[in-house]
Amino acid sequence: MDLVIGRLISPFGEAAARAFNRRGILYPPEWSNCPENIATIDIFNLASVNVFLEHARKIADVSAGTNFRHLPTHVYDVWLPSDFEPTTEPEISNGHWPVPLLSSIRLLTELDQMRRLSHLDLGNVPSTYELMRNNPREFYRADIRLDENTVIQWIWYGLQEAAELSLRNSAPVLAAE
């Protein structure tokens, strides 16, 4: 699954703008005019994301009242650099899959909660993460084996970096398998 920071490709950008309009919120023009690919971050695949989500569920169960609503839960997810709560059902669709519309700001808040509640030292840069960011071709050629805890750390770090880039560049994030 890739996290693509930049202008949303069609039909996601148009659908996100319509969803914001339905809420009575302006979809800022800079989100439609930013570069298409500011950065791409690999967080492996849906199976890996499910391992991460299971960890989030476990730590949320331990901490009563914690509810992570801005984590990736679908084949496609969109985060926008704005502060809002998602609706109970995904607001947009790519024609086949439901696509949640989420907040980069609230994603960072939830990731910080996870970091404080988890025993996995979330926030540390996992080994080989920098190789993936700086030289993806070499990363994919390497025979790298990561344990489950490192995969969780990797996904956490990738989501945090994507949300920070989203806010720094006033750009959406699209998670796509």
C-alpha atoms as a printed R data frame, in Angstrom:
    type eleno elety resid chain resno       x      y       z
1   ATOM     1    CA   MET     A     1   0.000  0.000   0.000
2   ATOM     2    CA   ASP     A     2   1.384  3.380  -0.966
3   ATOM     3    CA   LEU     A     3   0.744  6.706   0.709
4   ATOM     4    CA   VAL     A     4   0.880  9.306  -2.061
5   ATOM     5    CA   ILE     A     5   1.182 12.875  -0.819
6   ATOM     6    CA   GLY     A     6   0.028 15.380  -3.435
7   ATOM     7    CA   ARG     A     7  -2.886 16.390  -5.628
8   ATOM     8    CA   LEU     A     8  -5.532 13.675  -5.662
9   ATOM     9    CA   ILE     A     9  -5.924 11.868  -8.954
10  ATOM    10    CA   SER     A    10  -9.342 11.576 -10.561
11  ATOM    11    CA   PRO     A    11 -11.935 10.660  -9.321
12  ATOM    12    CA   PHE     A    12 -10.697 11.169  -5.740
13  ATOM    13    CA   GLY     A    13 -10.074 14.932  -5.891
14  ATOM    14    CA   GLU     A    14 -13.470 15.763  -7.378
15  ATOM    15    CA   ALA     A    15 -15.247 13.421  -4.964
16  ATOM    16    CA   ALA     A    16 -13.422 14.904  -1.957
17  ATOM    17    CA   ALA     A    17 -14.363 18.441  -3.067
18  ATOM    18    CA   ARG     A    18 -18.038 17.406  -3.390
19  ATOM    19    CA   ALA     A    19 -17.939 15.765   0.058
20  ATOM    20    CA   PHE     A    20 -16.528 18.956   1.587
21  ATOM    21    CA   ASN     A    21 -19.199 21.017  -0.198
22  ATOM    22    CA   ARG     A    22 -21.911 18.743   1.266
23  ATOM    23    CA   ARG     A    23 -20.516 19.565   4.691
24  ATOM    24    CA   GLY     A    24 -20.586 23.277   3.898
25  ATOM    25    CA   ILE     A    25 -16.779 23.461   4.040
26  ATOM    26    CA   LEU     A    26 -14.637 25.070   1.360
27  ATOM    27    CA   TYR     A    27 -12.271 22.676  -0.437
28  ATOM    28    CA   PRO     A    28  -9.208 24.961  -0.710
29  ATOM    29    CA   PRO     A    29  -7.887 25.469  -4.257
30  ATOM    30    CA   GLU     A    30  -4.302 24.732  -3.159
31  ATOM    31    CA   TRP     A    31  -5.304 21.103  -2.602
32  ATOM    32    CA   SER     A    32  -6.270 20.861  -6.279
33  ATOM    33    CA   ASN     A    33  -3.247 22.829  -7.465
34  ATOM    34    CA   CYS     A    34  -0.436 21.237  -5.467
35  ATOM    35    CA   PRO     A    35   2.033 18.904  -7.197
36  ATOM    36    CA   GLU     A    36   0.609 15.466  -7.975
37  ATOM    37    CA   ASN     A    37   3.357 13.490  -6.234
38  ATOM    38    CA   ILE     A    38   5.244 15.314  -3.492
39  ATOM    39    CA   ALA     A    39   6.272 11.994  -1.963
40  ATOM    40    CA   THR     A    40   5.311  8.325  -1.955
41  ATOM    41    CA   ILE     A    41   5.708  6.203   1.168
42  ATOM    42    CA   ASP     A    42   5.425  2.418   1.032
43  ATOM    43    CA   ILE     A    43   3.610  0.819   3.980
44  ATOM    44    CA   PHE     A    44   3.689 -2.662   2.446
45  ATOM    45    CA   ASN     A    45   0.246 -4.184   1.796
46  ATOM    46    CA   LEU     A    46  -3.245 -4.581   3.228
47  ATOM    47    CA   ALA     A    47  -2.183 -7.606   5.286
48  ATOM    48    CA   SER     A    48   0.545 -5.518   6.942
49  ATOM    49    CA   VAL     A    49  -1.888 -2.674   7.548
50  ATOM    50    CA   ASN     A    50  -4.265 -5.167   9.172
51  ATOM    51    CA   VAL     A    51  -1.480 -6.211  11.587
52  ATOM    52    CA   PHE     A    52  -1.034 -2.516  12.435
53  ATOM    53    CA   LEU     A    53  -4.806 -2.032  12.887
54  ATOM    54    CA   GLU     A    54  -4.966 -5.076  15.161
55  ATOM    55    CA   HIS     A    55  -2.247 -3.538  17.337
56  ATOM    56    CA   ALA     A    56  -4.228 -0.259  17.403
57  ATOM    57    CA   ARG     A    57  -7.362 -2.156  18.420
58  ATOM    58    CA   LYS     A    58  -5.541 -3.929  21.238
59  ATOM    59    CA   ILE     A    59  -4.107 -0.755  22.722
60  ATOM    60    CA   ALA     A    60  -7.462  1.040  22.308
61  ATOM    61    CA   ASP     A    61  -9.158 -1.794  24.237
62  ATOM    62    CA   VAL     A    62  -6.701 -1.343  27.108
63  ATOM    63    CA   SER     A    63  -7.299  2.408  27.199
64  ATOM    64    CA   ALA     A    64 -11.019  2.951  27.731
65  ATOM    65    CA   GLY     A    65 -12.469  5.729  25.642
66  ATOM    66    CA   THR     A    66  -9.785  5.614  22.937
67  ATOM    67    CA   ASN     A    67 -11.244  5.380  19.458
68  ATOM    68    CA   PHE     A    68  -8.968  5.589  16.437
69  ATOM    69    CA   ARG     A    69 -11.103  6.926  13.570
70  ATOM    70    CA   HIS     A    70  -8.402  8.328  11.259
71  ATOM    71    CA   LEU     A    71  -6.330  5.200  10.603
72  ATOM    72    CA   PRO     A    72  -6.370  3.460   7.190
73  ATOM    73    CA   THR     A    73  -9.240  0.959   7.120
74  ATOM    74    CA   HIS     A    74 -10.115  0.558   3.425
75  ATOM    75    CA   VAL     A    75  -8.468 -0.292   0.104
76  ATOM    76    CA   TYR     A    76  -8.380  3.493  -0.461
77  ATOM    77    CA   ASP     A    77  -8.258  6.206   2.207
78  ATOM    78    CA   VAL     A    78  -7.913  9.978   1.773
79  ATOM    79    CA   TRP     A    79  -6.515 12.371   4.391
80  ATOM    80    CA   LEU     A    80  -6.872 16.112   3.977
81  ATOM    81    CA   PRO     A    81  -4.803 18.789   5.774
82  ATOM    82    CA   SER     A    82  -7.812 20.052   7.712
83  ATOM    83    CA   ASP     A    83  -9.319 19.430  11.151
84  ATOM    84    CA   PHE     A    84 -12.622 17.554  10.939
85  ATOM    85    CA   GLU     A    85 -14.280 14.344  12.080
86  ATOM    86    CA   PRO     A    86 -15.116 11.648   9.538
87  ATOM    87    CA   THR     A    87 -18.688 10.559   8.999
88  ATOM    88    CA   THR     A    88 -19.694  7.079  10.157
89  ATOM    89    CA   GLU     A    89 -19.737  5.863   6.541
90  ATOM    90    CA   PRO     A    90 -17.131  6.606   3.842
91  ATOM    91    CA   GLU     A    91 -18.059  9.789   2.009
92  ATOM    92    CA   ILE     A    92 -16.577  9.124  -1.414
93  ATOM    93    CA   SER     A    93 -16.198  6.223  -3.813
94  ATOM    94    CA   ASN     A    94 -13.911  5.424  -6.688
95  ATOM    95    CA   GLY     A    95 -16.854  3.757  -8.401
96  ATOM    96    CA   HIS     A    96 -16.353  0.408  -6.702
97  ATOM    97    CA   TRP     A    97 -14.757  0.862  -3.284
98  ATOM    98    CA   PRO     A    98 -15.901  3.089  -0.412
99  ATOM    99    CA   VAL     A    99 -13.255  5.701   0.421
100 ATOM   100    CA   PRO     A   100 -13.138  7.343   3.870
101 ATOM   101    CA   LEU     A   101 -12.355 11.052   3.995
102 ATOM   102    CA   LEU     A   102 -10.059 11.634   6.988
103 ATOM   103    CA   SER     A   103  -8.063 14.422   8.655
104 ATOM   104    CA   SER     A   104  -4.253 14.596   8.569
105 ATOM   105    CA   ILE     A   105  -4.358 16.714  11.746
106 ATOM   106    CA   ARG     A   106  -6.427 14.157  13.639
107 ATOM   107    CA   LEU     A   107  -4.325 11.300  12.245
108 ATOM   108    CA   LEU     A   108  -1.265 12.874  13.909
109 ATOM   109    CA   THR     A   109  -3.189 13.164  17.187
110 ATOM   110    CA   GLU     A   110  -4.206  9.493  17.034
111 ATOM   111    CA   LEU     A   111  -0.688  8.381  16.142
112 ATOM   112    CA   ASP     A   112   0.611 10.287  19.163
113 ATOM   113    CA   GLN     A   113  -1.963  8.499  21.347
114 ATOM   114    CA   MET     A   114  -0.819  5.174  19.915
115 ATOM   115    CA   ARG     A   115   2.826  6.067  20.579
116 ATOM   116    CA   ARG     A   116   2.064  6.841  24.230
117 ATOM   117    CA   LEU     A   117  -0.031  3.673  24.742
118 ATOM   118    CA   SER     A   118   2.081  1.161  22.818
119 ATOM   119    CA   HIS     A   119   5.006 -0.842  24.137
120 ATOM   120    CA   LEU     A   120   6.655 -0.947  20.678
121 ATOM   121    CA   ASP     A   121   8.708  2.281  20.743
122 ATOM   122    CA   LEU     A   122   6.592  3.828  18.008
123 ATOM   123    CA   GLY     A   123   8.302  6.920  16.665
124 ATOM   124    CA   ASN     A   124  11.705  5.325  16.151
125 ATOM   125    CA   VAL     A   125  12.760  5.079  12.517
126 ATOM   126    CA   PRO     A   126  12.627  1.367  11.635
127 ATOM   127    CA   SER     A   127  15.680 -0.213  10.046
128 ATOM   128    CA   THR     A   128  15.725  0.069   6.242
129 ATOM   129    CA   TYR     A   129  12.960  2.742   6.276
130 ATOM   130    CA   GLU     A   130  15.394  5.394   5.053
131 ATOM   131    CA   LEU     A   131  16.527  3.057   2.263
132 ATOM   132    CA   MET     A   132  12.898  2.735   1.104
133 ATOM   133    CA   ARG     A   133  12.480  6.542   1.144
134 ATOM   134    CA   ASN     A   134  15.825  7.385  -0.497
135 ATOM   135    CA   ASN     A   135  16.341  4.488  -2.890
136 ATOM   136    CA   PRO     A   136  13.153  2.462  -3.442
137 ATOM   137    CA   ARG     A   137  14.677  0.437  -6.279
138 ATOM   138    CA   GLU     A   138  17.487 -0.801  -4.044
139 ATOM   139    CA   PHE     A   139  15.040 -1.410  -1.205
140 ATOM   140    CA   TYR     A   140  12.896 -3.700  -3.368
141 ATOM   141    CA   ARG     A   141  15.972 -5.569  -4.632
142 ATOM   142    CA   ALA     A   142  17.192 -6.262  -1.119
143 ATOM   143    CA   ASP     A   143  16.039 -9.410   0.626
144 ATOM   144    CA   ILE     A   144  14.744 -7.702   3.752
145 ATOM   145    CA   ARG     A   145  12.835 -9.607   6.429
146 ATOM   146    CA   LEU     A   146  10.952 -7.628   9.059
147 ATOM   147    CA   ASP     A   147   9.299 -9.014  12.160
148 ATOM   148    CA   GLU     A   148   5.721 -8.078  13.057
149 ATOM   149    CA   ASN     A   149   6.737 -5.398  15.574
150 ATOM   150    CA   THR     A   150   8.987 -3.700  13.026
151 ATOM   151    CA   VAL     A   151   6.160 -3.759  10.454
152 ATOM   152    CA   ILE     A   152   3.889 -2.001  12.979
153 ATOM   153    CA   GLN     A   153   6.609  0.586  13.696
154 ATOM   154    CA   TRP     A   154   7.147  1.061   9.948
155 ATOM   155    CA   ILE     A   155   3.468  1.680   9.197
156 ATOM   156    CA   TRP     A   156   3.152  4.033  12.178
157 ATOM   157    CA   TYR     A   157   6.216  5.999  11.044
158 ATOM   158    CA   GLY     A   158   5.029  6.088   7.403
159 ATOM   159    CA   LEU     A   159   1.593  7.398   8.424
160 ATOM   160    CA   GLN     A   160   3.181 10.042  10.642
161 ATOM   161    CA   GLU     A   161   5.540 11.178   7.897
162 ATOM   162    CA   ALA     A   162   2.688 11.302   5.358
163 ATOM   163    CA   ALA     A   163   0.489 13.382   7.682
164 ATOM   164    CA   GLU     A   164   3.346 15.785   8.430
165 ATOM   165    CA   LEU     A   165   4.101 16.190   4.708
166 ATOM   166    CA   SER     A   166   0.379 16.723   4.093
167 ATOM   167    CA   LEU     A   167   0.277 19.604   6.557
168 ATOM   168    CA   ARG     A   168   3.649 21.085   5.562
169 ATOM   169    CA   ASN     A   169   2.685 21.130   1.860
170 ATOM   170    CA   SER     A   170  -1.084 21.730   2.248
171 ATOM   171    CA   ALA     A   171  -1.623 18.584   0.208
172 ATOM   172    CA   PRO     A   172  -3.925 15.560   0.440
173 ATOM   173    CA   VAL     A   173  -2.740 11.999   1.051
174 ATOM   174    CA   LEU     A   174  -4.133  9.020  -0.856
175 ATOM   175    CA   ALA     A   175  -3.556  5.522   0.512
176 ATOM   176    CA   ALA     A   176  -3.955  2.973  -2.267
177 ATOM   177    CA   GLU     A   177  -3.185 -0.723  -2.561
